[in-house]
Amino acid sequence: MHPSSGSTALLTDQYELTMLQAALADGSASRRCTFEVFARRLPNGRRYGVVAGTARVLDAVENFRFTPEVLTHLQPILDAETLDHLARWRFDGDIDGYPEGELFFPDSPVLSVTGSFGSAVILETVILSILNHDCAIASAAARMRSAAADRTIIEMGSRRTHEEAAVAASRAAYIAGFTATSNLGAGFRYGIPTAGTAAHAFTLLHDTEAAAFAAQVESLGKETTLLVDTYDITRGIATAIEVVGPNLGAIRIDSGDLGVLARAARDQLDALGAVDTKVVLSGDLDEYAIAALRAEPVDVYGVGTALVTGSGAPTAGMVYKMVEVDGRPVAKRSLNKQSTGGAKGAIRRHRSTGTATEELVYLLSGPVPEPLDGDRTLPVPLMRSGVRVDGQSLQDARDRLTQGLVSLPWEGLKLSQGDPALPTVIHPHS
């Protein structure tokens, strides 16, 4: 957003507005168009994608306003007619899309924007920047959540990314099933549970490890988590139990061979009578590391860097392409960048057992596929004539993803390279 006006209108690329200027000049800006957001392919190693960021897109569209301050900045770039048009501009079209927490696959019509060319074209950059980030984070987080099974997993990547991206990443990870976040901004904006106790600096501040532990427990209570690897882990665990007793909530290990250390920590805690003290692991964990730790006595994972800058980055591969002008299908034919013309709908088909079998994409202007038992229509109305349609909660999105993952064929949940979990089928009449 613009720092003083709150407008999202400058979260765009210059060519969006210069296209608008040319279209206003030749009269084509009023032609009714549909743009679609989709991924031509999934990133390497992914067998499904997770939709996240849709509500943030709608927020951005509602705040896409050309305030006097914004227009002043644009004066050297645009002519007077365009500036006057933007001063009165409000998005007055329709937006449909997959709800948050829904799975997507190559060519799934994740979002469609319908309106005049002058309304729809200038939203491209802000929509893609949000969806490419949030869908990538949610897709990576879902794989980590699956690898963690029923164990608690906390997002803690704020210090490894842009300050606003950190809040968005926390939200996307929560949709994907993470239990909590360390980011207080995400807790404030979205009501996401937050967690956190102390870093190594707090231990180093005190003259002894025991003094640091005692101060933390005095402030936060015995249910706190003590970071025991500042010096020697074995000694740190012993000190923690000496200071707190066997009712300590948890110990955290942030470095080293985490599998070996988790086993040793569990054995030591049990021997000291701290059988209910949990073992928390953090330190560059990704879905592969978490999967490798499945057999180890781990209670909680803390995930940061790999989520916000590694496995989740840099993009979900989304593009924003015009598919229809005045009811006529249009398509890009560039090599390796083809698109399919026409506004589309999508159905996910399932066996009687509930297992999903395919993503069926069809033209809205053509015959609707014959309905079968288990069909589920995917796009839902998000905005009508510029007015937002009531959305669903983050909990709804979490539940939707849980149900979606359960419906996938088992091979679709593998972490190894392979084809998408579901084939995308273009309806024969399309």
Rosetta blueprint (number, residue, H / E / L):
1 M L
2 H L
3 P L
4 S L
5 S L
6 G L
7 S L
8 T L
9 A L
10 L L
11 L L
12 T L
13 D L
14 Q H
15 Y H
16 E H
17 L H
18 T H
19 M H
20 L H
21 Q H
22 A H
23 A H
24 L H
25 A H
26 D H
27 G L
28 S H
29 A H
30 S H
31 R L
32 R E
33 C E
34 T E
35 F E
36 E E
37 V E
38 F E
39 A E
40 R L
41 R L
42 L L
43 P L
44 N L
45 G L
46 R L
47 R L
48 Y L
49 G E
50 V E
51 V L
52 A L
53 G L
54 T H
55 A H
56 R H
57 V H
58 L H
59 D H
60 A H
61 V H
62 E H
63 N L
64 F L
65 R L
66 F L
67 T L
68 P H
69 E H
70 V H
71 L H
72 T H
73 H H
74 L H
75 Q L
76 P L
77 I L
78 L L
79 D L
80 A H
81 E H
82 T H
83 L H
84 D H
85 H H
86 L H
87 A H
88 R L
89 W L
90 R L
91 F L
92 D L
93 G L
94 D E
95 I E
96 D E
97 G E
98 Y L
99 P L
100 E L
101 G L
102 E L
103 L E
104 F E
105 F L
106 P L
107 D L
108 S L
109 P L
110 V L
111 L E
112 S E
113 V E
114 T E
115 G E
116 S E
117 F H
118 G H
119 S H
120 A H
121 V H
122 I H
123 L H
124 E H
125 T H
126 V H
127 I H
128 L H
129 S H
130 I H
131 L H
132 N H
133 H H
134 D H
135 C H
136 A H
137 I H
138 A H
139 S H
140 A H
141 A H
142 A H
143 R H
144 M H
145 R H
146 S H
147 A H
148 A H
149 A L
150 D L
151 R L
152 T E
153 I E
154 I E
155 E E
156 M L
157 G L
158 S H
159 R H
160 R H
161 T L
162 H L
163 E H
164 E H
165 A H
166 A H
167 V H
168 A H
169 A H
170 S H
171 R H
172 A H
173 A H
174 Y H
175 I H
176 A L
177 G L
178 F L
179 T L
180 A E
181 T E
182 S L
183 N L
184 L H
185 G H
186 A H
187 G H
188 F H
189 R H
190 Y H
191 G L
192 I L
193 P L
194 T E
195 A L
196 G L
197 T L
198 A L
199 A L
200 H H
201 A H
202 F H
203 T H
204 L H
205 L H
206 H L
207 D L
208 T L
209 E H
210 A H
211 A H
212 A H
213 F H
214 A H
215 A H
216 Q H
217 V H
218 E H
219 S H
220 L H
221 G L
222 K L
223 E L
224 T L
225 T E
226 L E
227 L E
228 V L
229 D L
230 T L
231 Y L
232 D L
233 I H
234 T H
235 R H
236 G H
237 I H
238 A H
239 T H
240 A H
241 I H
242 E H
243 V H
244 V H
245 G L
246 P L
247 N L
248 L L
249 G L
250 A E
251 I E
252 R E
253 I E
254 D L
255 S L
256 G L
257 D L
258 L H
259 G H
260 V H
261 L H
262 A H
263 R H
264 A H
265 A H
266 R H
267 D H
268 Q H
269 L H
270 D H
271 A H
272 L L
273 G L
274 A L
275 V L
276 D L
277 T L
278 K E
279 V E
280 V E
281 L E
282 S E
283 G L
284 D L
285 L L
286 D L
287 E H
288 Y H
289 A H
290 I H
291 A H
292 A H
293 L L
294 R L
295 A L
296 E L
297 P L
298 V L
299 D L
300 V E
301 Y E
302 G E
303 V E
304 G L
305 T H
306 A H
307 L H
308 V H
309 T H
310 G H
311 S L
312 G L
313 A L
314 P L
315 T L
316 A L
317 G L
318 M E
319 V E
320 Y E
321 K E
322 M E
323 V E
324 E E
325 V E
326 D L
327 G L
328 R E
329 P E
330 V L
331 A L
332 K L
333 R L
334 S L
335 L L
336 N L
337 K L
338 Q L
339 S L
340 T L
341 G L
342 G L
343 A L
344 K E
345 G E
346 A E
347 I E
348 R E
349 R E
350 H E
351 R L
352 S L
353 T L
354 G L
355 T L
356 A E
357 T E
358 E E
359 E E
360 L E
361 V E
362 Y E
363 L E
364 L L
365 S L
366 G L
367 P L
368 V L
369 P L
370 E L
371 P L
372 L L
373 D L
374 G L
375 D L
376 R E
377 T E
378 L L
379 P L
380 V E
381 P E
382 L E
383 M E
384 R E
385 S L
386 G L
387 V E
388 R E
389 V L
390 D L
391 G L
392 Q L
393 S L
394 L H
395 Q H
396 D H
397 A H
398 R H
399 D H
400 R H
401 L H
402 T H
403 Q H
404 G H
405 L H
406 V H
407 S H
408 L L
409 P L
410 W H
411 E H
412 G H
413 L H
414 K L
415 L L
416 S L
417 Q L
418 G L
419 D L
420 P L
421 A L
422 L L
423 P L
424 T E
425 V E
426 I E
427 H L
428 P L
429 H L
430 S L
